[in-house]
Amino acid sequence: MNFQNVRSTFNKGVTIPSLIFIIGTCFLSAVYPKPTENILNEIKQFIFVNLNWVYVWSVTLFVIFLVYLLFSKYANIKLGANDSKPEYSFFSWISMLFAAGMGIGLIYFSVAEPMQHYSSEVFADNHYVSRAKQAQLYTFFHWGIHAWAIYGVVGLSLSYFAYRYRLPLSLRSCFYPLLKNKINGKWGNAIDVFALCCTFFGITTTLGFGVVQISSGLNILHITPENSFMYQIIIVVTLVSLSVISAISGVGKGVKILSNINVISVIGLLLFVLILGPTVYLIGSFTDGLGNYINNFFNLTFNTHVYEKNALPWFYDWTILYWAWWISWSPYVGLFIARISKGRTIREFILAVLILPTLFNFIWMSVFGNSAIWFDLNIANGQLSQFASDPDALMFRFLDYLPLSQFTGFFVILIILIFFVTSADSGIFVMNSIATKNASKSPKWQIVFWGVLLAVLSLLLLNVGGLKALQSMTLITALPFSIVVILFIVSLMKGLAIDQKYYDRNFSVSTVPWSGEFWKERLKNIVSFKDNTSVDRFINVKAKEAFTDLQQEFAANGIEAKINHHENPTRVEIEIHQGVVNNFVYGVENKIKTVSEYIINEENLPDLEDNKTHYPRSYFGDGREGYDVQYFTKNELISDVLKHYERFLEIISEERNEMFISSNANENKV
């Protein structure tokens, strides 16, 4: 086989350094697992003890920033052109971002974390009611708004610059206002290498722990005779193969379908535990816990436990570890959320990403965590607390106290399997996207390559016990990336400010309104409704003549203008290439609008046979809202084009708008 003829969309400046670092780190973790783990753990511990305030302040800033944007003048800006529509239904969108954001951890920690807080020595002196409340409160804190704010900032920055500025869907694009065209060089490559390594390490460790839980569950349910490495190999090979097939089918098919199935499955399991568990207690404890979380929100956000020496190790091992973990996962989750969020407004994005997954997490953690605590107190006589240090088995031990435990155990394994596949396939998709600088289409062998690499390195580290070293490495990378995300905020604010001024820019004061000439013709137009044929005639005759005259006059002034004509619906446009994000385009298209029934039946209004009428509407290259031009004469239409062209030239000539100017921006199609 001639490898030189193998087609590839990999960007060498990103892929080669990333693979060297990924394989090198995994090799060290596999060959020298203990020394590597000890060294990385010491670095991690130093960061957690001495620089934990960086995580606390960073995450706090992310929350404040998103809340500010939610109520700001920028909230209605779309992630895309002003007339763009969402690619996915609301349910599919939420399902996919939820599956990518939480995944296996939702099953792994839903019983384990509340039970570990409840059993912790830090809260041992408290009354059992206080311990139960604290367990729920900190679980809410770690899986709530703060976690999703991290994903939200990264996902929003990526979506905005990819779909609004038509830059590649890549982390480097988030630095465009700061670095300009340098993002296409070494700086951009370095940013993407960092993102690719973070993504690979995060997915590898999470999937590795997921395989251990699946293997443990199969053994507890007597499906496999032992929890051995051989069975883990079978699990990994099977699930990664399914993930590769799903990733090859694309986001709109495999990933979306599996995510929808996942959400329906977890809701089914949730209702099962809620109905057959201590229902009244669970509803009451959720209500109490939600109020407790709201009341303590600011205290939790800023609390560093500096006055509670005995609580500091717990703080480092839980809160700081979680913040580092979410930050390290944010390149992957943020990229995936951005990939599926085109066409949403900033307000819609923030509300969906912050509130809905958070609320579901609270309900989920309340039902499972509080059920486990209730069973431990009232039925199990403390036996569940004894399994708190074995999270791989704890979920299945908990299900033993519910009816149909064998069936629910199988069902939980099925959910974990689907979570595994959805996390892996979206991860494979994201890694290939980073490595190819968001190539529109890649050969299938590249998807297979990432799946094989993921499977081989996960199994290698599982076999030699190197996953903990890789986990420490992942958590260490979160420190520099938290600074990167803060720079995302600076960059995004600069972009939004210019965006707002660009679309709010008024016309020149020299613009002259309609003088009243030809008022009889205008009145005739006003009192008549247009059909499809008459509007097509307006576009093909009047608008085209106006644009042709303009084209000739532009040519006389040394400016090349092009006239484009389209059908279904009929539209004609004049385009002037400028090399900016959006060429100057002014067009007129045939639009349909619905007229209310009372207009049709009103005698003292123009006649109309049905409730549909046509009208010619203007549109622009930068996606601004157009308007009805049916009353314009040819000269008035020419005047209107020149108004917009003058505005266009004023905007691109100003230095503060230079970020809109790029020599290849028009070729960056998303």
C-alpha positions as CSV (number, residue, x, y, z in Angstrom):
1,M,0.0,0.0,0.0
2,N,1.4,3.4,-0.9
3,F,0.8,5.6,2.2
4,Q,1.7,8.7,0.2
5,N,-1.6,8.3,-1.6
6,V,-3.7,8.0,1.5
7,R,-5.9,11.1,1.7
8,S,-5.9,13.0,5.0
9,T,-7.3,16.2,6.3
10,F,-5.0,16.2,9.4
11,N,-3.3,19.5,10.1
12,K,0.4,18.5,10.7
13,G,1.1,21.5,12.9
14,V,-1.6,20.3,15.3
15,T,-1.8,16.5,14.9
16,I,1.9,15.6,15.1
17,P,2.8,17.5,18.3
18,S,-0.4,16.4,19.9
19,L,0.2,12.7,19.2
20,I,3.8,12.9,20.4
21,F,2.7,14.4,23.7
22,I,-0.3,12.1,24.1
23,I,1.6,8.9,23.3
24,G,4.6,10.0,25.3
25,T,2.6,10.8,28.4
26,C,0.6,7.5,28.2
27,F,3.9,5.6,27.6
28,L,5.4,7.1,30.8
29,S,2.2,6.4,32.7
30,A,2.2,2.8,31.5
31,V,5.9,1.9,31.8
32,Y,6.5,3.8,35.1
33,P,3.0,4.1,36.5
34,K,3.9,4.7,40.2
35,P,6.8,7.1,39.7
36,T,4.8,9.1,37.1
37,E,1.7,9.1,39.3
38,N,3.7,10.2,42.3
39,I,5.4,13.1,40.4
40,L,2.2,14.3,38.8
41,N,0.3,13.9,42.0
42,E,2.8,16.1,43.8
43,I,2.4,18.8,41.1
44,K,-1.4,18.5,41.3
45,Q,-1.3,18.7,45.1
46,F,0.9,21.8,45.0
47,I,-1.5,23.5,42.6
48,F,-4.6,22.5,44.7
49,V,-3.1,23.7,48.0
50,N,-1.3,26.9,46.8
51,L,-3.3,27.9,43.7
52,N,-6.8,26.8,44.5
53,W,-7.9,30.4,44.6
54,V,-7.2,30.6,40.8
55,Y,-9.9,27.9,40.3
56,V,-12.3,29.5,42.8
57,W,-12.0,33.0,41.2
58,S,-12.1,31.7,37.6
59,V,-15.2,29.6,38.1
60,T,-16.9,32.5,39.9
61,L,-16.0,34.9,37.0
62,F,-17.5,32.4,34.5
63,V,-20.8,32.4,36.4
64,I,-20.9,36.2,36.8
65,F,-20.1,36.7,33.1
66,L,-22.8,34.4,31.8
67,V,-25.4,36.0,34.1
68,Y,-24.3,39.4,32.9
69,L,-24.7,38.4,29.2
70,L,-28.1,36.9,30.0
71,F,-29.5,40.3,30.9
72,S,-27.3,42.5,28.6
73,K,-28.0,44.2,25.3
74,Y,-26.0,41.4,23.6
75,A,-28.5,38.6,24.7
76,N,-30.5,38.6,21.5
77,I,-27.4,38.3,19.2
78,K,-27.6,35.0,17.3
79,L,-24.9,32.5,17.1
80,G,-24.8,32.8,13.3
81,A,-26.3,35.2,10.8
82,N,-29.3,37.2,12.0
83,D,-31.7,35.0,9.9
84,S,-30.1,31.6,10.7
85,K,-32.3,28.8,12.2
86,P,-31.3,26.1,14.7
87,E,-30.1,22.8,13.1
88,Y,-31.6,20.6,15.8
89,S,-34.9,20.4,17.6
90,F,-34.8,21.7,21.2
91,F,-35.1,18.2,22.7
92,S,-32.3,16.8,20.6
93,W,-30.1,19.8,21.3
94,I,-30.6,19.5,25.1
95,S,-30.2,15.7,24.9
96,M,-26.8,16.0,23.1
97,L,-25.3,18.7,25.2
98,F,-26.5,16.9,28.4
99,A,-25.0,13.6,27.3
100,A,-21.7,15.2,26.3
101,G,-21.5,17.3,29.5
102,M,-22.2,14.8,32.2
103,G,-22.1,11.3,30.6
104,I,-21.0,8.4,32.7
105,G,-20.3,10.6,35.7
106,L,-24.0,11.0,36.3
107,I,-24.3,7.3,37.0
108,Y,-20.9,6.9,38.6
109,F,-21.4,9.6,41.2
110,S,-25.2,9.9,41.7
111,V,-25.1,7.5,44.7
112,A,-21.4,7.6,45.5
113,E,-20.8,11.3,46.0
114,P,-23.8,12.0,48.4
115,M,-22.8,8.8,50.4
116,Q,-19.2,9.8,50.6
117,H,-20.1,13.3,51.8
118,Y,-22.5,11.8,54.3
119,S,-19.9,9.4,55.6
120,S,-17.0,11.8,55.5
121,E,-15.1,12.5,58.7
122,V,-15.3,16.2,58.0
123,F,-19.1,16.1,58.8
124,A,-18.8,13.2,61.3
125,D,-19.6,15.4,64.4
126,N,-22.8,16.7,62.8
127,H,-26.3,15.2,63.4
128,Y,-27.3,12.7,60.7
129,V,-29.9,15.2,59.4
130,S,-27.2,17.9,59.1
131,R,-24.9,15.4,57.4
132,A,-27.6,14.5,54.9
133,K,-28.3,18.1,54.1
134,Q,-24.6,18.9,53.7
135,A,-24.2,15.9,51.4
136,Q,-27.0,17.1,49.1
137,L,-25.8,20.7,49.2
138,Y,-22.3,20.0,48.1
139,T,-23.4,17.5,45.5
140,F,-25.7,20.3,44.1
141,F,-22.8,22.7,44.2
142,H,-20.4,20.4,42.4
143,W,-22.9,19.4,39.6
144,G,-24.8,22.7,39.3
145,I,-24.5,26.1,37.7
146,H,-20.8,26.4,38.3
147,A,-19.9,23.3,36.3
148,W,-22.1,24.3,33.4
149,A,-20.8,27.9,33.5
150,I,-17.4,26.6,32.6
151,Y,-18.8,24.7,29.6
152,G,-21.0,27.6,28.8
153,V,-18.2,30.2,28.4
154,V,-16.1,27.9,26.2
155,G,-19.1,26.7,24.1
156,L,-20.5,30.3,23.7
157,S,-17.1,31.7,22.6
158,L,-16.6,28.9,20.0
159,S,-20.2,29.2,18.7
160,Y,-20.0,33.0,18.4
161,F,-16.7,33.2,16.5
162,A,-17.4,30.1,14.3
163,Y,-20.9,31.1,13.3
164,R,-21.0,34.8,13.6
165,Y,-17.5,35.5,12.1
166,R,-17.4,32.4,9.9
167,L,-14.1,31.3,11.4
168,P,-13.1,27.6,11.9
169,L,-14.9,25.8,14.8
170,S,-11.6,25.7,16.7
171,L,-10.3,27.1,20.0
172,R,-7.9,29.3,18.1
173,S,-10.8,31.2,16.6
174,C,-11.7,32.5,20.1
175,F,-8.6,34.6,20.1
176,Y,-9.3,36.3,16.8
177,P,-10.0,39.8,18.3
178,L,-6.7,39.6,20.3
179,L,-4.4,37.8,17.8
180,K,-6.0,38.6,14.5
181,N,-4.5,36.6,11.7
182,K,-1.8,35.1,14.0
183,I,-4.4,32.5,14.9
184,N,-3.5,30.8,11.6
185,G,0.1,30.4,12.7
186,K,2.1,28.9,15.5
187,W,0.0,30.5,18.2
188,G,-3.1,29.0,16.8
189,N,-1.5,25.6,16.5
190,A,-0.3,25.7,20.1
191,I,-3.8,26.5,21.4
192,D,-5.3,23.6,19.4
193,V,-2.6,21.2,20.5
194,F,-3.4,22.0,24.1
195,A,-7.1,21.5,23.4
196,L,-6.6,18.2,21.7
197,C,-4.4,16.8,24.5
198,C,-6.9,17.9,27.2
199,T,-9.7,16.3,25.3
200,F,-7.9,13.0,24.8
201,F,-6.8,12.8,28.4
202,G,-10.2,13.7,29.7
203,I,-12.0,11.2,27.6
204,T,-9.5,8.4,28.2
205,T,-9.6,8.6,32.0
206,T,-13.4,9.0,32.1
207,L,-14.0,6.1,29.8
208,G,-11.4,4.0,31.7
209,F,-13.3,4.5,35.0
210,G,-16.6,3.8,33.1
211,V,-15.2,0.5,31.9
212,V,-14.3,-0.5,35.5
213,Q,-17.9,0.3,36.6
214,I,-19.4,-1.7,33.8
215,S,-17.1,-4.6,34.5
216,S,-17.9,-4.4,38.2
217,G,-21.7,-4.3,37.6
218,L,-21.5,-7.3,35.2
219,N,-19.7,-9.2,37.9
220,I,-22.2,-8.3,40.7
221,L,-25.1,-9.3,38.4
222,H,-23.3,-12.7,37.8
223,I,-23.1,-12.0,34.0
224,T,-19.3,-12.4,34.1
225,P,-17.6,-14.8,36.5
226,E,-14.9,-12.3,37.5
227,N,-14.0,-8.6,37.2
228,S,-10.9,-9.3,35.1
229,F,-8.9,-7.4,32.5
230,M,-9.9,-9.9,29.8
231,Y,-13.6,-8.8,30.2
232,Q,-12.5,-5.2,30.2
233,I,-10.8,-5.7,26.8
234,I,-14.1,-7.1,25.4
235,I,-16.1,-4.2,26.8
236,V,-13.7,-1.6,25.4
237,V,-13.4,-3.1,22.0
238,T,-17.2,-3.6,21.6
239,L,-18.1,-0.1,22.8
240,V,-15.4,1.8,21.0
241,S,-16.4,0.0,17.8
242,L,-20.0,1.2,18.3
243,S,-18.7,4.7,19.0
244,V,-16.7,4.7,15.8
245,I,-19.7,3.6,13.8
246,S,-21.8,6.3,15.5
247,A,-19.2,9.0,14.9
248,I,-18.9,8.0,11.2
249,S,-22.6,8.4,10.8
250,G,-22.3,12.0,11.9
251,V,-23.7,14.3,14.7
252,G,-27.1,14.5,13.0
253,K,-27.6,10.7,13.0
254,G,-25.7,8.5,15.4
255,V,-24.9,11.0,18.1
256,K,-28.3,12.6,18.1
257,I,-30.2,9.3,18.2
258,L,-28.1,7.8,21.0
259,S,-28.4,11.0,23.0
260,N,-32.2,11.0,22.7
261,I,-32.3,7.4,23.7
262,N,-30.1,8.2,26.7
263,V,-32.2,11.0,28.0
264,I,-35.4,8.9,27.7
265,S,-33.6,6.0,29.5
266,V,-32.4,8.0,32.4
267,I,-35.8,9.7,32.9
268,G,-37.3,6.2,33.0
269,L,-34.8,5.0,35.6
270,L,-35.3,8.3,37.6
271,L,-39.1,7.8,37.7
272,F,-38.7,4.1,38.7
273,V,-36.6,5.1,41.8
274,L,-38.8,8.1,42.6
275,I,-42.0,6.1,42.5
276,L,-40.8,2.9,44.2
277,G,-38.4,4.6,46.6
278,P,-39.3,6.9,49.5
279,T,-41.3,9.2,47.3
280,V,-42.6,11.8,49.8
281,Y,-39.2,12.0,51.4
282,L,-37.5,12.5,48.0
283,I,-39.9,15.3,46.9
284,G,-39.5,17.1,50.2
285,S,-35.8,16.7,50.4
286,F,-35.4,18.0,46.8
287,T,-37.5,21.1,47.7
288,D,-35.5,21.6,50.8
289,G,-32.2,21.1,49.1
290,L,-33.0,23.5,46.3
291,G,-33.9,26.2,48.8
292,N,-30.7,25.4,50.8
293,Y,-28.6,25.7,47.6
294,I,-30.2,29.1,46.6
295,N,-29.7,30.4,50.2
296,N,-26.1,29.3,50.3
297,F,-25.1,30.1,46.7
298,F,-22.7,33.0,47.4
299,N,-21.3,31.4,50.5
300,L,-20.5,28.2,48.5
301,T,-19.1,30.1,45.6
302,F,-16.5,32.0,47.6
303,N,-15.8,29.6,50.5
304,T,-12.2,28.4,50.6
305,H,-12.5,26.7,54.0
306,V,-9.3,28.6,55.0
307,Y,-10.5,28.8,58.6
308,E,-11.4,25.1,58.8
309,K,-8.1,23.3,58.7
310,N,-9.6,19.8,59.1
311,A,-11.9,20.5,56.1
312,L,-9.1,21.7,53.7
313,P,-8.1,18.2,52.5
314,W,-11.7,17.5,51.7
315,F,-12.0,20.8,49.9
316,Y,-9.0,20.0,47.7
317,D,-10.2,16.5,47.0
318,W,-13.7,17.5,46.1
319,T,-14.5,21.2,45.2
320,I,-11.1,22.1,43.7
321,L,-10.8,18.7,42.0
322,Y,-14.2,19.1,40.4
323,W,-13.5,22.6,39.2
324,A,-10.2,21.4,37.7
325,W,-12.0,18.4,36.2
326,W,-14.7,20.5,34.6
327,I,-12.2,23.0,33.2
328,S,-10.0,20.2,31.8
329,W,-13.1,18.8,30.1
330,S,-14.3,22.1,28.7
331,P,-12.4,22.1,25.4
332,Y,-14.2,18.8,24.5
333,V,-17.6,19.6,25.8
334,G,-17.4,23.3,24.7
335,L,-16.5,22.2,21.1
336,F,-19.3,19.7,21.0
337,I,-21.9,22.1,22.4
338,A,-20.8,24.7,19.9
339,R,-21.1,22.2,17.1
340,I,-24.8,21.7,17.8
341,S,-25.8,25.3,18.8
342,K,-25.8,27.2,15.5
343,G,-28.8,29.5,15.2
344,R,-29.5,29.9,18.9
345,T,-29.5,33.3,20.5
346,I,-27.0,34.1,23.3
347,R,-29.9,34.3,25.8
348,E,-31.3,30.9,24.6
349,F,-27.9,29.3,24.8
350,I,-27.1,30.5,28.3
351,L,-30.5,29.6,29.7
352,A,-30.4,26.1,28.1
353,V,-26.8,25.4,29.1
354,L,-27.0,26.8,32.7
355,I,-30.5,26.1,33.9
356,L,-31.9,22.9,32.3
357,P,-29.0,20.5,32.8
358,T,-28.4,21.9,36.3
359,L,-32.1,21.4,37.3
360,F,-32.1,17.8,35.9
361,N,-28.8,17.1,37.8
362,F,-30.4,18.3,41.0
363,I,-33.4,16.1,40.6
364,W,-31.3,13.1,39.6
365,M,-28.8,13.5,42.5
366,S,-31.7,14.1,45.0
367,V,-33.5,11.0,43.9
368,F,-30.6,8.7,43.9
369,G,-28.4,10.2,46.7
370,N,-31.2,10.9,49.1
371,S,-32.7,7.5,48.5
372,A,-29.4,5.9,49.3
373,I,-29.1,7.9,52.5
374,W,-32.7,7.1,53.5
375,F,-32.1,3.3,52.9
376,D,-28.9,3.5,54.8
377,L,-30.6,5.1,57.8
378,N,-33.9,3.1,57.8
379,I,-33.3,-0.2,56.2
380,A,-29.6,-1.0,55.5
381,N,-28.4,-0.2,59.0
382,G,-25.3,1.6,57.7
383,Q,-24.3,-1.1,55.2
384,L,-24.5,1.3,52.2
385,S,-22.1,3.7,54.0
386,Q,-19.6,0.9,54.1
387,F,-19.5,0.8,50.3
388,A,-19.0,4.6,50.0
389,S,-15.3,4.0,49.2
390,D,-16.2,1.6,46.4
391,P,-18.1,3.8,43.8
392,D,-17.8,1.1,41.1
393,A,-20.1,-1.2,43.0
394,L,-22.2,1.2,45.1
395,M,-24.9,2.0,42.5
396,F,-25.6,-1.8,42.2
397,R,-25.6,-2.3,46.0
398,F,-28.1,0.5,46.2
399,L,-30.4,-1.0,43.7
400,D,-30.6,-4.2,45.8
401,Y,-32.9,-2.2,48.2
402,L,-35.4,-1.6,45.4
403,P,-37.8,-4.0,43.6
404,L,-36.6,-5.7,40.4
405,S,-33.0,-5.1,41.4
406,Q,-31.7,-7.6,38.8
407,F,-33.6,-5.8,36.0
408,T,-32.7,-2.3,37.1
409,G,-29.0,-3.5,37.4
410,F,-29.1,-4.5,33.7
411,F,-30.9,-1.3,32.8
412,V,-28.2,0.8,34.6
413,I,-25.5,-1.1,32.7
414,L,-27.3,-0.4,29.5
415,I,-27.5,3.3,30.3
416,I,-23.7,3.4,31.2
417,L,-23.0,1.6,27.9
418,I,-25.0,4.2,25.9
419,F,-23.3,7.0,27.9
420,F,-20.0,5.4,27.1
421,V,-20.8,5.4,23.4
422,T,-22.2,8.9,23.3
423,S,-19.2,10.3,25.2
424,A,-16.7,8.4,23.0
425,D,-18.4,9.1,19.6
426,S,-18.7,12.9,20.4
427,G,-15.2,12.8,21.7
428,I,-13.9,11.2,18.6
429,F,-15.8,13.7,16.5
430,V,-14.3,16.6,18.5
431,M,-10.7,15.3,18.4
432,N,-10.9,14.9,14.6
433,S,-12.4,18.4,14.3
434,I,-9.5,19.9,16.3
435,A,-6.8,17.9,14.4
436,T,-8.2,18.9,11.0
437,K,-8.9,22.6,11.8
438,N,-12.6,21.8,11.4
439,A,-12.4,20.3,7.9
440,S,-15.9,20.0,6.4
441,K,-15.4,16.4,5.4
442,S,-12.7,13.9,6.6
443,P,-12.0,10.3,5.4
444,K,-13.5,7.6,7.6
445,W,-10.2,6.1,8.4
446,Q,-9.4,9.2,10.6
447,I,-12.4,8.5,12.7
448,V,-11.3,4.9,13.1
449,F,-7.8,6.0,13.9
450,W,-9.0,8.1,16.9
451,G,-11.2,5.3,18.1
452,V,-8.4,2.7,18.0
453,L,-6.0,5.1,19.7
454,L,-8.5,5.7,22.4
455,A,-9.2,2.0,22.9
456,V,-5.5,1.0,22.9
457,L,-4.3,3.6,25.3
458,S,-7.3,3.2,27.7
459,L,-6.7,-0.6,27.9
460,L,-2.9,-0.1,28.3
461,L,-3.4,2.2,31.2
462,L,-6.1,0.1,32.7
463,N,-3.8,-3.0,32.6
464,V,-0.8,-1.3,34.3
465,G,-2.7,1.0,36.6
466,G,-1.7,4.2,34.9
467,L,-5.1,5.9,34.7
468,K,-4.6,7.8,38.0
469,A,-1.4,9.3,36.6
470,L,-3.2,10.4,33.5
471,Q,-6.0,11.8,35.6
472,S,-3.5,13.9,37.5
473,M,-2.1,15.1,34.3
474,T,-5.6,16.1,33.1
475,L,-6.2,18.0,36.3
476,I,-2.9,19.8,36.1
477,T,-3.7,21.1,32.6
478,A,-6.8,22.8,34.0
479,L,-4.7,25.5,35.7
480,P,-3.3,27.1,32.5
481,F,-6.6,26.5,30.6
482,S,-8.5,28.4,33.3
483,I,-6.4,31.5,32.3
484,V,-7.1,30.7,28.6
485,V,-10.9,30.7,29.3
486,I,-10.6,34.1,31.0
487,L,-9.0,35.4,27.8
488,F,-11.9,33.9,25.9
489,I,-14.1,36.3,27.9
490,V,-12.0,39.3,27.1
491,S,-12.0,38.3,23.4
492,L,-15.8,37.6,23.4
493,M,-16.6,41.0,25.0
494,K,-14.5,42.8,22.4
495,G,-16.2,40.9,19.6
496,L,-19.7,41.5,21.0
497,A,-19.1,45.2,21.5
498,I,-18.0,45.6,17.8
499,D,-20.9,43.4,16.7
500,Q,-23.4,45.5,18.4
501,K,-22.1,48.7,16.9
502,Y,-21.9,47.2,13.5
503,Y,-25.5,46.1,13.4
504,D,-26.9,49.2,15.2
505,R,-25.1,51.6,12.9
506,N,-27.5,54.2,11.4
507,F,-27.3,55.5,7.9
508,S,-25.5,58.7,7.0
509,V,-27.3,62.0,7.8
510,S,-27.0,62.8,4.2
511,T,-29.7,60.2,3.3
512,V,-32.7,61.9,1.8
513,P,-36.2,60.4,2.5
514,W,-38.9,59.9,-0.1
515,S,-39.8,63.4,-1.5
516,G,-43.4,62.6,-2.3
517,E,-42.8,62.4,-6.1
518,F,-45.0,59.8,-7.9
519,W,-47.4,59.8,-5.0
520,K,-50.3,58.6,-7.1
521,E,-48.4,55.5,-8.2
522,R,-47.4,54.8,-4.6
523,L,-51.0,55.1,-3.4
524,K,-52.0,52.6,-6.1
525,N,-49.3,50.2,-4.9
526,I,-50.3,50.7,-1.2
527,V,-54.0,49.8,-1.8
528,S,-53.3,46.6,-3.8
529,F,-52.0,43.2,-2.7
530,K,-49.4,41.5,-4.8
531,D,-49.4,38.0,-6.2
532,N,-46.4,35.9,-7.0
533,T,-46.2,36.9,-10.7
534,S,-46.3,40.7,-10.0
535,V,-43.6,40.4,-7.4
536,D,-41.4,38.3,-9.7
537,R,-41.9,41.0,-12.4
538,F,-40.9,43.7,-9.9
539,I,-37.7,41.8,-9.1
540,N,-36.8,40.7,-12.7
541,V,-37.6,44.1,-14.2
542,K,-37.4,47.0,-11.8
543,A,-34.8,45.6,-9.3
544,K,-32.7,44.1,-12.0
545,E,-32.7,47.3,-14.0
546,A,-31.7,49.3,-10.9
547,F,-28.8,46.9,-10.2
548,T,-27.7,46.9,-13.8
549,D,-27.5,50.7,-13.8
550,L,-25.6,50.6,-10.6
551,Q,-23.2,47.9,-11.9
552,Q,-22.3,50.1,-14.9
553,E,-21.8,53.2,-12.8
554,F,-19.6,51.2,-10.3
555,A,-17.5,50.0,-13.3
556,A,-17.1,53.6,-14.4
557,N,-15.6,54.3,-11.0
558,G,-13.3,51.4,-11.1
559,I,-15.4,49.1,-8.8
560,E,-16.3,45.6,-10.0
561,A,-19.9,44.6,-9.1
562,K,-21.6,41.3,-9.8
563,I,-25.3,40.7,-10.3
564,N,-26.6,37.3,-9.1
565,H,-30.0,35.9,-10.0
566,H,-31.7,33.0,-8.2
567,E,-34.9,31.0,-8.5
568,N,-37.3,29.4,-6.0
569,P,-37.9,31.9,-4.6
570,T,-37.0,34.6,-7.1
571,R,-34.3,36.9,-6.0
572,V,-31.7,39.1,-7.5
573,E,-28.7,40.7,-5.8
574,I,-25.8,43.0,-6.4
575,E,-22.5,41.9,-4.8
576,I,-19.2,43.7,-4.4
577,H,-16.3,41.6,-3.3
578,Q,-14.3,43.4,-0.5
579,G,-12.4,40.5,1.3
580,V,-14.3,41.0,4.5
581,V,-16.3,38.6,6.6
582,N,-19.3,39.4,4.5
583,N,-19.0,40.8,1.0
584,F,-21.3,43.8,0.4
585,V,-24.5,42.3,-0.8
586,Y,-27.9,44.0,-1.4
587,G,-30.6,41.8,-2.7
588,V,-34.4,41.7,-3.3
589,E,-36.3,38.4,-2.9
590,N,-39.9,37.3,-3.3
591,K,-41.4,36.7,0.2
592,I,-44.8,35.4,1.3
593,K,-46.8,36.8,4.3
594,T,-50.1,35.7,5.9
595,V,-52.9,38.3,6.1
596,S,-55.5,38.1,8.9
597,E,-59.0,36.9,8.1
598,Y,-60.7,40.1,9.0
599,I,-58.6,42.0,6.4
600,I,-60.0,39.7,3.7
601,N,-63.6,40.3,4.8
602,E,-63.3,44.0,5.4
603,E,-65.2,45.9,2.7
604,N,-63.4,49.2,3.0
605,L,-60.0,47.6,2.4
606,P,-58.3,46.4,-0.8
607,D,-59.6,43.1,-2.3
608,L,-57.8,39.9,-1.4
609,E,-58.8,36.4,-2.5
610,D,-57.0,34.4,0.1
611,N,-54.8,35.0,3.2
612,K,-51.5,34.8,1.4
613,T,-49.8,37.7,-0.3
614,H,-46.4,38.3,-1.8
615,Y,-44.0,41.2,-1.5
616,P,-40.4,42.0,-2.5
617,R,-38.1,42.2,0.5
618,S,-34.5,43.4,0.7
619,Y,-31.8,41.4,2.3
620,F,-28.1,42.0,3.1
621,G,-24.8,40.0,3.1
622,D,-24.3,40.5,6.8
623,G,-27.7,39.0,7.8
624,R,-29.4,42.2,9.0
625,E,-33.2,42.3,8.9
626,G,-34.5,43.4,5.5
627,Y,-37.7,45.3,4.7
628,D,-40.5,45.7,2.1
629,V,-39.4,47.6,-1.0
630,Q,-42.5,47.2,-3.1
631,Y,-43.2,50.9,-3.2
632,F,-39.7,51.9,-4.4
633,T,-39.1,53.4,-7.8
634,K,-36.0,52.3,-9.7
635,N,-34.2,55.4,-8.6
636,E,-35.3,55.0,-5.0
637,L,-34.0,51.4,-5.1
638,I,-30.7,52.7,-6.3
639,S,-30.6,55.3,-3.6
640,D,-31.4,52.6,-1.0
641,V,-28.5,50.4,-2.2
642,L,-26.1,53.4,-2.0
643,K,-27.3,54.1,1.5
644,H,-26.2,50.6,2.6
645,Y,-23.0,50.7,0.6
646,E,-22.0,54.0,2.2
647,R,-22.7,52.6,5.7
648,F,-20.7,49.5,4.8
649,L,-17.7,51.5,3.7
650,E,-17.8,53.6,6.9
651,I,-17.8,50.6,9.1
652,I,-15.0,48.7,7.5
653,S,-12.8,51.8,7.3
654,E,-12.8,52.3,11.0
655,E,-9.8,50.8,12.9
656,R,-12.0,49.4,15.7
657,N,-13.8,47.2,13.2
658,E,-10.6,45.8,11.7
659,M,-11.4,42.4,13.3
660,F,-14.2,42.1,10.7
661,I,-11.5,42.3,7.9
662,S,-9.8,39.1,6.8
663,S,-8.4,38.2,3.4
664,N,-9.9,34.7,3.4
665,A,-12.9,35.1,5.6
666,N,-15.4,34.6,2.8
667,E,-13.9,31.2,2.1
668,N,-14.4,30.1,5.7
669,K,-17.7,28.3,5.4
670,V,-19.1,26.6,8.4
